Amino acid sequence: MTEDLRHRGPDDCGQWVDADAGIALGHRRLSVIDITAAGHQPMKSDDGRFVLVFNGEIYNHLELRRKLGFWPWRGHSDTETLLAGIQSWGLEQTIKQSAGMFALALWDKNEKRLSLARDRMGEKPLYYGWQRNSFLFGSELKAFFKHPDFIGDIDRSSLTMYVKIGYVPTPRSIFTGIKKLIPGSILEIDSTYLPCDELQPQLYWSLNRILVSMDGRRFEGHPDEAVATLEALLTDAIKRQQISDVPLGAFLSGGTDSSTVVALMQSISSTPVKTFTIGFEDKSYNEATQARRVAEHLKTDHTELYVSAKDAMGVIPDLPEIYDEPFADSSQIPTVIISRLARQHVTVALTGDGGDELFCGYDHYPQTTNIWRRLSMLPLPIRSVLGYVLPRGAIAAGIASKSLDDFYKFYHSKWKAFSNLVIDKKENLDSDFVPDVLLDAKERMMYVDTLDLLQNDILVKVDRAAMSTSLETRVPLLDHRVVEFAWQLPISIKYKNSIGKWPLKQILYKYIPEQYVNRPKMGFGVPIDHWLRGSLLEWAEELLGENRIRSEGFFDPVPIRSEWKLHLSGRRNRHHGLWIILMFQAWYDAQKKLSLPG
């Protein structure tokens, strides 16, 4: 199991087993802080009571050491700092005081109790669950495949959700009985638990609690004060995240978020920051020119790589192994490529993820708000009738939404018109809750995206792509102090004068000419729609074959074949929905090769 996670930690490995207690911990190490043997895991506490395996970084661990005072330190790793904190304050109080990204498993030898914990925003992954009589946990599902008790039954409810949005959201996984630990939570289990027992993680932090505690109160200072406070918080977060005993750099797309991170990195660095970008010959997908302008202005040590369509498509066969749950955000392809490029030069890279969700950066926030405003002028009974009588399709599926929240769920769906695509589907019993204190439509969508799209799509995409090549990524915008301050800001500051991400842009203007920033937003994507009609046609046709789909028994092949033919005709672009099916089919092929039950 540990060996299958070698890519996440190629520098060292270790196992600790207590057969009498029925517990085994394994660890693969990517050495970043204290690259000596003093950072080896699993690591025991000074008093011998606790054993810890830990993935991630605690950026303020030196501050925690100062709080702990005199201690018989063996090295300078943050793992040892965590153990000392746990020994002194307990697990929950230690991680509440920690700023960082992490997934960890802690064994208490005295209490015979296992604790799992995950960072506040879900930057690091952690799966767990009962399989037959064994409780399994790990950073990636591929570790589970090697355990003899792993069953691997595909969960139809999770598959239904995947088909709608292109990923399996927390706390579910694609496999029955296996879950993802909720970000900001701790799960405890001891010998009294049975495989049939429902395990309940306990939250130590949540965005909902932050918003409720604000009770409608927001930042009341001048917008310029908000910018100054944000810059100070973000600069401090970046300063902490630049601590490393190995080479460090940053992804640079030339957009607001990554440019702001790089600008602040360079402002506090005595040497040129190493920055990385990739480019495409297709200008509609190419951000390399913009990134180069930013890099030249900031005087970074910039590396760019132009890739051909053939190079990009060459990544596709690797995706099922990299993302060992079905995952269908096609920007996974350039993310894998830029990770491989960066890893040739550095071991750690900072990214600009999170800016859109925290500071109202997506164009669809105002667009959806305006559409819903006009749509909701019609009484719900009238819209319900229209939804029933209109031809089956996207408009009919969304027009009868009862609220903005429901309409936004519809907006996110990639297969809007086909609710019964999954055979023997199970209805989604999960319900999204948006706090009542959020009255603004854009903020309600931002909240949903922060807890869903950001955590289940964007962070998963980057973590798996980077760690597949043993590259650690860090996300300064998701420092919990930055997140909490961002949500204190009223929407009038985040979306000021019809400009999204206004505070971030004001910071960036101090370092980069304004004309470098004010340009149309580009996604980090590839022309999948064209490839499916060209170089990928034969590959896609095999995966979407009607007899094959029917025999596997997961999907109704009729609407899939209909959408495929429509896409090939060029009359409609259906690549979003088709990519979802293709990524599942490719993933399922990989599972069959592992001889898993279906």
Steps between C-alpha positions, in 0.01 A plus 500: 500500500780739589698418189208600278531855639870527412428792264373704797826438688799364309763602757430265791255240624407338827252268670398452860289202609344394829356161413344447843307827472416432134646826370747567218625838377695554180657817360673624186702816549568795272773672699436876509556612861790330682618270226710299748406170663358702793189555292437129433143373541307333655626710789453433872440772756765578758308310771436201269120532527418622148598383153439737207493484121457845347475634144532873447663804656445700819615847399502648850670206669792717619249723681347190657847394617545837671164453673604155620815642654782270601469159335745216432487554120664236284475694173317794344213331315139619533401137566695506825341837582152355452578206727634728773185713473277193518690374801460839674162632382317210335427447130211743452664794675824438312345507154282798591823688565659369179505684170557261216382221277492146627348157522608293796443178691583488871509184712460539876666193653350562845140542386529260203340772291561610139438862402484627143510873427498723193586865441236773498462546122568143388831560324627154592289187433398230748278197424369255757244228554416144597564224247386166638660490847782748435499876547712651220627855460745675270580800284390336175268216412771311312651406837177316585517282189782293650313412820343151489178624664438774244177430309481784247126508425403812307249717685212586265406809696856633474503413131177698450658804665817457297304499174331826595810698595810312386640403841393309812437753779601466865418302710430237234738296292433294191517180711232374736605528863792736436476872580713811485559664837319834520746793498544661841401184687634226726380139495568271796465123506594236755451127557137550604396593146358235270496500118127571503536813716457842341809713566441871566787745449500799736570845358771712658458775233239582239422794274136473605594555865713800404211660314245424772730646765521820296119530532479726197781729617752585230814706456392864529826678421598681182570273199863614502528374859365164386764483228778584747383238750466236228847577365651464848323168562588360160862615521536330837339181367739499203801568723405196711441285195838585349673317786660192346821301516466416128464712180172694477316688223151591377255436221439820299211521255504879469154527657420707807533226762831341404649839407410639843658204675817526290519879541487468879746209494746709301449805726630307802761289320865598464541287187285457186203270563484200270175518301347254254240512227400298195375629168297373206510596134122557511479865612159453662661263751842662529590702811875468463547840334319677785691300761830592334416872515422470871816298565718749313351793690549328836844371392433139596704201384239392247467168316238442234423196292292502184323169451335359192159341487678167466696566822182592687306201374792280602406571862151351465602132544656594837189669641322189641807415707562859612135557595401165646141615527323599179578872451399706199636853516691513171736765639655202680703449181695831502523475880685169467729650236594812699558284810743282308676811368533657846624176659804506274613812689330512844341276761240752623279739298257766621174546308232769476199274549206632703483858381189456286295338775612735778492830310221456242717439196286275284306669220210266562424657838354824356369315193306243703372771735361698207342195337335393825375853568316504168385140526360539852275782385275224368299334780616148586171332389541650153864394481406149618247468219751630246758252625248221447379599152827617346697242303730294717825693527715734701251788513216277615725343766592833656201727451297342782770549766347610829791716612830646392676216685307240299560690178874511571506122552338469159754744356787279623358182349680380188216266392212741553240321291567138593408427859484122454834438333622266777326162504354405839603843625445592861372843585743744656413525867761768569369854539701818463436755771573866435490709820207740526741781587610502136236712330691604189454270201866511396614416852270200515657365183849578630424307818384194306807515276740540793371184668436301183672606177817624670540206739375217280619611157775762498700384803463135400614582147814678618591263785479181293671653195786644706547205734500257208839649417603548867443877498352666808262790432406768754204739480557830687153636425357213704686588818206490744565856614474623140183293448337635816587861414375458142161396634491801731516728197163609359428412139517873418877482556564163338286590195556875482388708203409175319862383539550157657797435729533876553715475819747260341532720194572805713788310661627386162490854353778592745736260324375466143359756252121500501476409132671168580208408724190630324444243229232240427508203739637177354455151631793263535369265237562309180285466185342168590200580277722510188712204602192279539415571134858435393795325664296357791207380288607136474584481874167659594298285261638185661416619853154620394404191302132418551548127558782563744303753706197275507696192607679684783164600642576844643346735242213518256688510169220667299542862620879461504509386139257779407723765660808346339350514151380855560849604607664331200262681267641831615151643560547498878792489743433216744853433620433580869249219546683262270831552682329390821395171344835453329693554823281248682542246221879546495510478880283186501735340247786561740305345790427187299872458441543499877248213514262693722139393529270730303 
